[in-house]
Amino acid sequence: MYCTKCGIELRESDRFCSGCGNRTATFDQPETPPRTLMLDKRNKKIGGVCAGFARYFGMDLVLMRVLWLGIALCTGVGFGVYLAAWIIIPSDHGFEMRDDRVEAAHVPRTI
């Protein structure tokens, strides 16, 4: 097998060319599931909007809350956008991300 970019001979197990770094034709990229924007009900303070956006963008939750607060206080638009997002964005309640502590808390204890 040869690199299609620089022509160096490659082994069959190579995923990248050692000369130019080009990906080989046999390299399969793992499929990443599409990200969906949902309210995060496990990490919420008010409605889960900031937690949902932080999870969607892969940001720190505290940083996202500080950004929302800064936008809300400086422009006044943040409060309306937060309320609209709270109403429009679907909740993740009941989806695959479950917390074992929450489920254990709802189990009745027998003596």
C-alpha positions as CSV (number, residue, x, y, z in Angstrom):
1,M,0.0,0.0,0.0
2,Y,1.3,3.5,-0.9
3,C,0.4,6.9,0.4
4,T,-1.8,8.8,-2.0
5,K,-0.2,12.1,-1.2
6,C,3.5,11.5,-1.1
7,G,3.9,8.0,-2.5
8,I,5.8,6.4,0.4
9,E,5.2,2.7,0.9
10,L,3.1,1.9,3.9
11,R,2.4,-1.3,5.9
12,E,-1.2,-2.6,5.8
13,S,-1.7,-1.8,9.5
14,D,-0.7,1.9,9.1
15,R,-3.4,4.4,9.7
16,F,-1.3,7.5,8.8
17,C,1.6,8.1,6.5
18,S,4.9,8.4,8.4
19,G,6.2,10.9,5.9
20,C,3.4,13.4,5.4
21,G,0.8,12.5,8.1
22,N,-1.9,11.9,5.6
23,R,-4.7,9.5,6.6
24,T,-4.7,6.1,4.8
25,A,-7.8,4.8,3.0
26,T,-8.2,2.0,5.5
27,F,-8.5,4.3,8.5
28,D,-12.1,4.3,9.7
29,Q,-13.0,7.3,11.9
30,P,-15.2,6.3,14.8
31,E,-18.7,7.7,14.5
32,T,-19.5,10.2,17.2
33,P,-23.2,10.4,18.2
34,P,-24.8,13.7,17.3
35,R,-25.0,16.1,20.3
36,T,-28.5,17.2,21.3
37,L,-29.2,20.3,23.3
38,M,-31.4,19.4,26.3
39,L,-32.0,20.8,29.7
40,D,-29.8,19.0,32.3
41,K,-32.1,18.3,35.2
42,R,-29.4,16.5,37.3
43,N,-27.1,19.6,37.5
44,K,-29.7,22.3,37.5
45,K,-30.0,25.3,39.8
46,I,-33.2,26.9,38.4
47,G,-34.2,25.3,35.1
48,G,-31.2,23.4,33.8
49,V,-30.5,25.8,30.9
50,C,-26.9,26.6,31.8
51,A,-26.2,23.0,32.6
52,G,-27.6,21.9,29.3
53,F,-25.6,24.5,27.3
54,A,-22.4,23.6,29.3
55,R,-22.9,19.9,28.5
56,Y,-23.7,20.7,24.8
57,F,-20.6,22.8,24.3
58,G,-18.3,20.8,26.6
59,M,-17.7,23.7,29.0
60,D,-17.3,24.0,32.7
61,L,-20.7,24.5,34.3
62,V,-19.6,27.3,36.6
63,L,-18.1,29.2,33.6
64,M,-21.3,28.9,31.7
65,R,-23.3,30.2,34.7
66,V,-20.9,33.2,35.0
67,L,-21.3,33.9,31.3
68,W,-25.1,33.8,31.5
69,L,-25.1,36.0,34.5
70,G,-22.7,38.5,32.9
71,I,-24.9,38.7,29.8
72,A,-28.0,39.1,31.8
73,L,-26.6,41.9,34.0
74,C,-24.8,43.8,31.3
75,T,-27.4,43.6,28.5
76,G,-30.6,42.6,30.1
77,V,-31.2,40.2,27.3
78,G,-30.0,37.2,29.2
79,F,-33.1,36.9,31.4
80,G,-35.5,36.8,28.4
81,V,-33.3,34.4,26.5
82,Y,-32.9,32.1,29.6
83,L,-36.7,32.1,30.0
84,A,-37.3,31.3,26.3
85,A,-34.6,28.5,26.4
86,W,-36.3,27.1,29.5
87,I,-39.6,26.9,27.7
88,I,-38.3,25.8,24.2
89,I,-35.5,23.3,24.9
90,P,-36.6,19.8,25.7
91,S,-35.8,18.2,29.1
92,D,-33.4,15.2,29.5
93,H,-35.6,13.8,32.2
94,G,-36.0,10.1,31.7
95,F,-33.2,9.7,29.1
96,E,-30.1,7.5,29.2
97,M,-28.1,9.6,31.7
98,R,-29.3,8.3,35.0
99,D,-27.7,8.9,38.3
100,D,-27.6,5.8,40.6
101,R,-27.8,8.0,43.7
102,V,-31.1,9.5,42.5
103,E,-32.6,6.1,41.8
104,A,-31.4,4.7,45.1
105,A,-33.0,7.6,47.0
106,H,-36.5,6.7,45.6
107,V,-36.3,3.1,46.7
108,P,-38.3,2.6,49.9
109,R,-36.3,1.2,52.8
110,T,-37.5,-1.8,54.7
111,I,-36.7,-2.4,58.3
